[in-house]
Amino acid sequence: MGFFSHRPLVEYTLAVINASLAAMNMNIAAEALGVASVMLSETGRSGFLDAMYLKDKLSLFDGVFPLMTLVLGYPKSGYRVMPPKLPIDQICFAGKYKEAELGILKDWFSQMFTGYKAEHPFSSFDAQTGALSEQD
């Protein structure tokens, strides 16, 4: 019996942290090798992580709990265009928090909207994000 044998919440929390870090590193390594990757927490037949379904389908041993699924593969059309980034002074603050500048946020949103429409000409940005479009 280990130190955490009588502390299941601590043991479970550490296991979740370690497994998440391992999955993140696998994701980063795959991307570095040109393999696209996605970490999914919504896996199974019922939506948010159906652990018993996955345990059955993957024939996992007792005591093994699936946390997420990694999907790996080669992208059909290469990598997507990098989305616009906010200026560093809008996301990093020295000393104290400051309000975001509305003009910069509107410009960023406009670039996001334009980029989305260019990549997905037959899709709705609003439907995908739940956000208001520029016209609203």
PEBEL-V125885 format. One record per residue. N is the residue number from 0. RES is the residue in three letters. PHI is phi in whole degrees, 0 to 359 (999 if undefined). PSI is psi as a letter, one per 20 degrees, with the letter a starting at -180 (999 if undefined). NEAR is the number of other C-alpha atoms within 12 Angstrom. Layout:
n	res	phi	psi	near
N	RES	PHI	PSI	NEAR
N	RES	PHI	PSI	NEAR
This chain:
n	res	phi	psi	near
0	MET	999	p	6
1	GLY	272	r	8
2	PHE	300	h	9
3	PHE	267	j	14
4	SER	298	h	11
5	HIS	253	j	11
6	ARG	229	m	13
7	PRO	298	h	13
8	LEU	294	g	12
9	VAL	295	g	14
10	GLU	299	g	16
11	TYR	295	g	19
12	THR	299	g	15
13	LEU	297	h	15
14	ALA	295	g	20
15	VAL	296	g	19
16	ILE	298	g	15
17	ASN	297	g	15
18	ALA	293	h	22
19	SER	294	g	22
20	LEU	295	h	17
21	ALA	296	g	18
22	ALA	296	g	26
23	MET	299	g	21
24	ASN	293	h	18
25	MET	295	h	23
26	ASN	298	g	25
27	ILE	295	g	20
28	ALA	297	g	16
29	ALA	299	g	21
30	GLU	300	h	21
31	ALA	295	h	12
32	LEU	266	j	14
33	GLY	84	j	17
34	VAL	257	p	21
35	ALA	290	q	24
36	SER	213	q	25
37	VAL	221	p	24
38	MET	264	p	25
39	LEU	246	p	22
40	SER	256	i	21
41	GLU	264	n	21
42	THR	230	p	24
43	GLY	126	a	22
44	ARG	263	i	14
45	SER	242	j	13
46	GLY	108	c	13
47	PHE	302	o	18
48	LEU	24	n	21
49	ASP	274	n	22
50	ALA	299	g	26
51	MET	292	h	23
52	TYR	298	g	20
53	LEU	296	g	26
54	LYS	301	g	22
55	ASP	290	g	17
56	LYS	295	h	15
57	LEU	264	j	16
58	SER	51	l	15
59	LEU	281	q	15
60	PHE	289	q	13
61	ASP	300	q	11
62	GLY	90	i	12
63	VAL	262	p	18
64	PHE	238	o	23
65	PRO	287	p	32
66	LEU	259	h	30
67	MET	199	r	26
68	THR	238	p	28
69	LEU	258	p	26
70	VAL	253	p	21
71	LEU	238	q	21
72	GLY	178	r	18
73	TYR	266	p	16
74	PRO	294	q	15
75	LYS	295	g	10
76	SER	240	k	10
77	GLY	77	a	12
78	TYR	274	q	16
79	ARG	290	r	14
80	VAL	293	p	13
81	MET	293	p	11
82	PRO	291	q	18
83	PRO	295	q	18
84	LYS	249	q	17
85	LEU	286	q	22
86	PRO	301	q	15
87	ILE	303	h	11
88	ASP	288	i	15
89	GLN	268	i	19
90	ILE	238	i	17
91	CYS	242	p	14
92	PHE	232	p	13
93	ALA	257	p	10
94	GLY	94	f	6
95	LYS	212	q	8
96	TYR	293	q	11
97	LYS	229	q	12
98	GLU	291	q	14
99	ALA	292	q	18
100	GLU	276	p	15
101	LEU	301	g	12
102	GLY	298	g	13
103	ILE	293	g	20
104	LEU	295	g	20
105	LYS	295	h	18
106	ASP	296	g	18
107	TRP	299	g	22
108	PHE	298	h	26
109	SER	299	g	24
110	GLN	295	g	21
111	MET	298	g	27
112	PHE	298	g	28
113	THR	296	g	21
114	GLY	296	g	19
115	TYR	296	g	26
116	LYS	296	h	18
117	ALA	291	h	17
118	GLU	278	h	19
119	HIS	229	m	15
120	PRO	296	h	12
121	PHE	252	j	10
122	SER	239	r	14
123	SER	256	p	19
124	PHE	299	g	24
125	ASP	298	g	18
126	ALA	295	h	12
127	GLN	284	h	14
128	THR	252	i	14
129	GLY	74	j	9
130	ALA	273	r	16
131	LEU	275	q	16
132	SER	282	r	21
133	GLU	301	h	17
134	GLN	287	h	10
135	ASP	280	999	6
